Amino acid sequence: MPSLETLLVFTLAALVLNISPGPSNFYVLSRSVSQGTGAGLVAAIGLGLGSLVHVAAAAIGLSVIFQASATAYTVFKLVGAAYLIWLGIMTLRAGPLQPMAAVKTPRRGYGRILRESALVEALNPKTALFFLAFLPQFVDVSAGPIAPQMLLLGMIVTVTALPCDALVAVASGSLAARLRDSALARRLLNWLSGGLLLGLGVTVALSRRSS
C-alpha cells in the first residue's frame, strides 16, 4: 500500500478536484432544484456508486480500452450524452415545479433517482480516463500489488466527492425551496434544471478525448 504521507497528499488533491465546479456538481444542482434537497443528496450517492464502476475498471485495466480506442470512447460518450439529454427533456416536459408544500417524493422516486444517477456516472468515459490518468501517479510499485492500491485510491476519490456534492445539494435545494412559492420562479427553476441536464448532455457529446 502507498505510504501514509502519499495517501494524505492524494486525499487533499482529490478533495481539491472534487470541490472545483464540474459536471457532477451541476448534475446534483439540477436534481436539487427540480426535486428538492433529498433528491440532490440521493443523486450524489448515485454518482458515487457509478464512479465505483470506473474505479474497478481502472484497477483491472479495462479503462485502457477507452484510451486506446477512439471508437469505443466515442460510442460510450454518445450513449451517456443521449441519456443526459433524455433526462433533460423529461424534466422540461414535466412542466413547472409544484409549490413546496405540495412536493412529495416517494421512496420509489428516490430509488429511480439513485439508479439514473449511477447510470449517468457509469456512462461517463471521461471519468474512466480520469481514474486511469490520475490514480497511477500515486501508486507505489514497490509497495505491493497495483490493483488493490488503485482500488483504495479510487475509493478515496469517490468518498471525498460525496461531501462536496452534498453541499451543492443542500445549498441549491434550500434556495429552490424558498423560491417555489412564486409561479414565475417555479417555471424558471424547471427550465434551469432541465436546461442544465440538456447542457451537460450536449457538452459531453461535443467534448473531445484528452490526449
C-alpha positions as CSV (number, residue, x, y, z in Angstrom):
1,M,0.0,0.0,0.0
2,P,1.1,3.6,-0.5
3,S,2.7,5.4,2.5
4,L,0.5,7.4,4.9
5,E,2.1,10.6,3.6
6,T,1.2,9.7,0.0
7,L,-2.4,8.9,1.0
8,L,-2.7,12.3,2.8
9,V,-1.4,14.2,-0.2
10,F,-3.6,12.2,-2.6
11,T,-6.7,12.8,-0.4
12,L,-6.0,16.5,-0.4
13,A,-5.6,16.6,-4.1
14,A,-8.8,14.6,-4.6
15,L,-10.7,17.0,-2.3
16,V,-9.5,20.0,-4.3
17,L,-10.5,18.4,-7.6
18,N,-14.0,17.5,-6.2
19,I,-14.6,21.0,-4.8
20,S,-13.9,22.5,-8.2
21,P,-17.1,23.0,-10.2
22,G,-17.7,20.2,-12.7
23,P,-20.4,18.1,-14.4
24,S,-21.2,16.2,-11.2
25,N,-21.9,19.4,-9.3
26,F,-24.2,20.7,-12.0
27,Y,-26.0,17.4,-12.2
28,V,-26.6,17.4,-8.4
29,L,-27.7,21.0,-8.7
30,S,-30.3,20.1,-11.4
31,R,-31.7,17.3,-9.3
32,S,-31.9,19.5,-6.1
33,V,-33.6,22.4,-8.0
34,S,-36.2,20.2,-9.6
35,Q,-36.9,17.7,-6.9
36,G,-35.6,19.1,-3.6
37,T,-32.5,18.6,-1.3
38,G,-33.3,15.0,-0.6
39,A,-33.2,14.1,-4.3
40,G,-29.9,16.0,-4.7
41,L,-28.4,14.0,-1.9
42,V,-29.6,10.7,-3.4
43,A,-28.2,11.8,-6.7
44,A,-24.8,12.5,-5.1
45,I,-24.8,8.9,-3.7
46,G,-25.8,7.6,-7.1
47,L,-22.9,9.3,-8.8
48,G,-20.6,7.8,-6.1
49,L,-21.9,4.3,-6.9
50,G,-21.5,4.9,-10.6
51,S,-17.9,6.1,-10.1
52,L,-17.1,2.8,-8.4
53,V,-17.6,1.1,-11.8
54,H,-14.8,3.2,-13.2
55,V,-12.6,2.6,-10.1
56,A,-13.0,-1.2,-10.6
57,A,-12.4,-0.9,-14.4
58,A,-9.2,1.2,-13.8
59,A,-7.9,-1.3,-11.3
60,I,-8.3,-4.3,-13.6
61,G,-7.2,-2.3,-16.7
62,L,-10.5,-2.1,-18.7
63,S,-10.2,1.7,-18.9
64,V,-7.2,1.2,-21.2
65,I,-9.8,0.4,-23.9
66,F,-11.0,4.0,-23.9
67,Q,-7.5,5.3,-24.0
68,A,-6.5,3.0,-26.9
69,S,-9.8,3.0,-29.0
70,A,-11.2,6.3,-30.2
71,T,-14.3,4.4,-31.5
72,A,-15.1,2.8,-28.1
73,Y,-14.7,6.1,-26.4
74,T,-17.0,7.9,-28.9
75,V,-19.7,5.3,-28.7
76,F,-19.7,5.3,-24.9
77,K,-19.6,9.1,-24.8
78,L,-22.6,9.5,-27.2
79,V,-24.7,6.9,-25.2
80,G,-24.0,8.9,-22.0
81,A,-24.8,12.2,-23.7
82,A,-28.0,10.9,-25.1
83,Y,-29.1,9.7,-21.7
84,L,-28.4,13.1,-20.1
85,I,-30.3,14.8,-22.9
86,W,-33.3,12.4,-22.5
87,L,-33.3,13.2,-18.7
88,G,-33.3,16.9,-19.6
89,I,-36.2,16.6,-22.0
90,M,-38.2,14.6,-19.5
91,T,-37.6,17.3,-16.8
92,L,-38.8,20.0,-19.2
93,R,-41.8,18.0,-20.2
94,A,-42.8,17.6,-16.6
95,G,-43.8,21.3,-16.6
96,P,-43.5,24.0,-13.9
97,L,-42.5,22.7,-10.4
98,Q,-45.1,22.3,-7.7
99,P,-45.2,24.7,-4.7
100,M,-43.0,23.4,-1.9
101,A,-46.0,22.4,0.3
102,A,-47.1,20.0,-2.5
103,V,-43.8,18.4,-3.1
104,K,-43.8,14.7,-2.1
105,T,-41.0,12.4,-3.4
106,P,-42.0,8.8,-2.6
107,R,-39.3,6.3,-1.7
108,R,-39.6,4.7,-5.1
109,G,-38.8,8.1,-6.6
110,Y,-35.5,8.2,-4.7
111,G,-34.7,4.7,-5.9
112,R,-35.2,5.8,-9.5
113,I,-33.0,8.9,-8.9
114,L,-30.3,6.7,-7.4
115,R,-30.4,4.3,-10.5
116,E,-30.4,7.1,-13.0
117,S,-27.6,9.0,-11.3
118,A,-25.4,5.9,-11.1
119,L,-26.0,5.2,-14.8
120,V,-25.1,8.8,-15.7
121,E,-21.8,8.4,-14.0
122,A,-21.1,4.9,-15.2
123,L,-21.7,6.1,-18.8
124,N,-19.2,8.9,-18.5
125,P,-16.0,7.9,-20.3
126,K,-14.1,10.9,-19.1
127,T,-14.4,9.6,-15.5
128,A,-12.8,6.3,-16.7
129,L,-9.9,8.2,-18.3
130,F,-9.5,10.5,-15.3
131,F,-9.0,7.5,-13.0
132,L,-6.7,5.9,-15.5
133,A,-4.5,9.0,-15.7
134,F,-4.7,10.3,-12.1
135,L,-4.5,7.2,-9.9
136,P,-1.3,5.6,-11.2
137,Q,0.6,8.8,-10.3
138,F,0.2,7.8,-6.6
139,V,0.7,4.1,-7.0
140,D,3.9,2.7,-5.3
141,V,5.0,-0.3,-7.4
142,S,7.4,-1.4,-4.6
143,A,4.6,-1.4,-2.0
144,G,2.8,-4.4,-3.4
145,P,0.2,-5.4,-6.0
146,I,-1.1,-2.4,-8.1
147,A,-4.8,-3.4,-8.3
148,P,-5.5,-3.0,-4.5
149,Q,-3.7,0.3,-4.5
150,M,-5.8,1.6,-7.4
151,L,-9.0,0.4,-5.7
152,L,-8.0,2.2,-2.5
153,L,-7.1,5.5,-4.3
154,G,-10.3,5.3,-6.3
155,M,-12.4,4.8,-3.2
156,I,-10.8,7.9,-1.7
157,V,-11.7,10.0,-4.7
158,T,-15.3,8.7,-4.5
159,V,-15.6,9.3,-0.8
160,T,-14.2,12.8,-0.9
161,A,-16.7,13.7,-3.7
162,L,-19.7,12.9,-1.5
163,P,-19.5,15.8,0.9
164,C,-18.7,18.2,-1.9
165,D,-21.8,17.1,-3.9
166,A,-23.9,17.0,-0.7
167,L,-23.0,20.7,-0.1
168,V,-24.2,21.6,-3.5
169,A,-27.5,19.6,-2.9
170,V,-28.2,21.3,0.4
171,A,-27.4,24.8,-0.8
172,S,-29.3,24.7,-4.1
173,G,-32.2,22.7,-2.7
174,S,-32.7,25.2,0.2
175,L,-32.6,28.1,-2.2
176,A,-35.0,26.5,-4.6
177,A,-37.4,25.7,-1.7
178,R,-37.6,29.4,-0.9
179,L,-38.4,30.3,-4.5
180,R,-41.1,27.7,-5.0
181,D,-44.0,29.9,-3.7
182,S,-43.6,32.0,-6.9
183,A,-45.2,30.7,-10.0
184,L,-42.6,32.5,-12.2
185,A,-39.8,31.2,-10.1
186,R,-41.2,27.6,-10.4
187,R,-41.2,27.9,-14.2
188,L,-37.7,29.3,-14.2
189,L,-36.4,26.6,-11.9
190,N,-37.9,23.9,-14.2
191,W,-36.1,25.4,-17.2
192,L,-32.9,25.7,-15.2
193,S,-32.9,22.1,-14.0
194,G,-33.9,20.7,-17.4
195,G,-31.6,23.1,-19.2
196,L,-28.6,22.0,-17.1
197,L,-29.2,18.4,-18.0
198,L,-29.5,19.2,-21.7
199,G,-26.4,21.4,-21.5
200,L,-24.4,18.6,-19.8
201,G,-25.5,16.2,-22.4
202,V,-24.6,18.5,-25.3
203,T,-21.2,19.3,-23.6
204,V,-20.4,15.6,-23.2
205,A,-21.4,14.9,-26.9
206,L,-19.2,17.7,-28.2
207,S,-16.3,17.1,-25.9
208,R,-13.0,15.7,-27.2
209,R,-10.9,12.9,-25.7
210,S,-7.9,14.3,-24.0
211,S,-4.6,13.0,-25.5
